[in-house]
Amino acid sequence: MKRISILAACMLLAIAVFAQTAREEIKADIYKSASNHMAYPGPQKVLTACPEGKKPFYISHYGRHGSRYLCGEMEYGFPLGVLKRAEKSGKLTELGKDVLRRVELISNEAYKRVGELTPLGAEQHRNIAKRMFERFPEIFADSANVDAKSTVVIRCILSMENALQQLKGMNPKLKIRHDASNHDMYYMNFGKDWIENRRIAKETKVKFNEWKQKHCVPDRLMSVLFNDASYAKDSIPASPFFSALFKVASIIQNQEARHKVTLYDIFTEEEIYNLWEHDNISWYLGYGGNPQNNGLPPYIQRNLLRKIIEEADSCMLLEKPGATLRYGHETMVLPLSFLMELNNNAVQVTDLEQITANWQNYKCFPMAANIQLVFYRADVNDKDILVKVLFNEDEATLPVKTDCAPYYHWTDVRQYYLNKLNTFEANMESIKKEAEKKEWDKFW
């Protein structure tokens, strides 16, 4: 019993230290608090040397579009409208008036551009393509083939085009094909699925809302922006306004307005952390392989993972396969990373209070987030093909044993993922029936 108590204490201490790390990391880099609105930071580590006798010959990639504006007019319009109405009624403090000025500046830049790629987003994809070329020049040598596809969303198309222009500029001989068609959306941006309707159990949603009410408290901010407590209480939906204003604060790092203003200064460190943690839990519940939703969401990307495997198998038969590039959304990259179990992303956490101690979204899906599978062989006759996976351009671990980490034998990786996909699909009807035992609700 004593041993068990000591073990439990050690586990709790480890969890506490890990949670503290997330808090400290956000304090050190406030932009991480933006969750999926975090601007792409670029690779953080140096790559491991190429295995002796092997060289890169093919790359398979799925990337999120680059930095964008917020996706809806009201994401800017709602907090802006609240502040304008308060100003008209004489209810803003001096700080409130200054915040109105800043929000107006940020909103004006996004006028009729909601959801579109920002200049920073274009730059991100040019830089990613440049590093891809420089890291793996053998893949893009001579008249190599580059097959690129995008979802039909304009920010994704423009992300693809910026990357391709960069590659073409570095090697004009490249043979590039690019397309964006509904024909490919079944794997490029698949979401219309029975799983989509079972994203969160009703009981979990109730607990999540209770967590939000406990941790995301808008009272202090309301008191410093508005000079009339009764007006703030009766005329402003405080909690939605609090969250909306933080979302505007988060998106600034992706806009040109970042050179002029910030909104992070109006929030306390605790408020920033709590609002980030709310989003962290939200994304985990919506896209993670967690017990609350029967581990279902990652399998929304089963078509994408199978397509990656099939196209890799096909391209390996070619002497110079080149690259397969795909451009989409964080709602693909994130569940794909869970499905592939990159960097232990298959972690399962039942207690909402412990999610952040075990998983942090800023490590997964900033703007321009990407997953790259890089394949290595000695020559076209080499059957022992190795693969390594780069997650946001840094080497990632896979759920497969290897004797040459961070490289893995493709036969092992391929078999592991195919077994996982085939097992799920073979048991899909029973999995559906098991899921139907719960009451489900819309997540967003």
Salt bridges, closest charged atoms under 4 A:
GLU75 OE2 - LYS247 NZ 2.91
GLU94 OE2 - LYS97 NZ 3.30
ASP98 OD1 - ARG101 NH2 2.98
ASP98 OD2 - ARG102 NH2 2.93
GLU104 OE2 - LYS84 NZ 3.40
GLU116 OE1 - ARG113 NH1 3.09
GLU134 OE2 - LYS130 NZ 2.66
ASP142 OD2 - LYS320 NZ 3.51
ASP147 OD2 - LYS149 NZ 3.30
ASP147 OD1 - ARG177 NH2 3.77
GLU161 OE2 - HIS178 ND1 2.77
ASP184 OD1 - HIS183 ND1 3.17
ASP193 OD1 - ARG302 NH2 2.87
GLU196 OE2 - ARG199 NH1 2.89
ASP228 OD2 - LYS91 NZ 2.90
GLU256 OE2 - ARG258 NH1 3.25
GLU256 OE1 - HIS259 NE2 3.99
ASP265 OD1 - ARG102 NH1 2.79
GLU270 OE1 - ARG23 NH1 2.90
GLU271 OE1 - ARG220 NH2 2.82
ASP279 OD1 - HIS278 ND1 3.16
GLU311 OE2 - LYS307 NZ 3.98
GLU311 OE1 - ARG326 NH2 2.61
ASP313 OD2 - ARG414 NE 2.72
GLU330 OE2 - ARG64 NH2 3.14
GLU330 OE2 - ARG68 NH2 3.90
GLU341 OE2 - LYS420 NZ 2.71
GLU353 OE2 - HIS215 NE2 3.41
ASP382 OD2 - LYS54 NZ 2.62
ASP384 OD1 - HIS409 ND1 2.74
GLU393 OE2 - ARG131 NH2 2.82
GLU395 OE2 - LYS388 NZ 2.93
ASP403 OD1 - HIS409 NE2 2.90
GLU425 OE1 - ARG306 NH2 3.07
GLU429 OE2 - LYS432 NZ 3.76
GLU434 OE1 - LYS437 NZ 3.09
GLU436 OE2 - ARG198 NH2 3.44
GLU439 OE2 - LYS202 NZ 3.93
ASP441 OD2 - LYS205 NZ 3.73
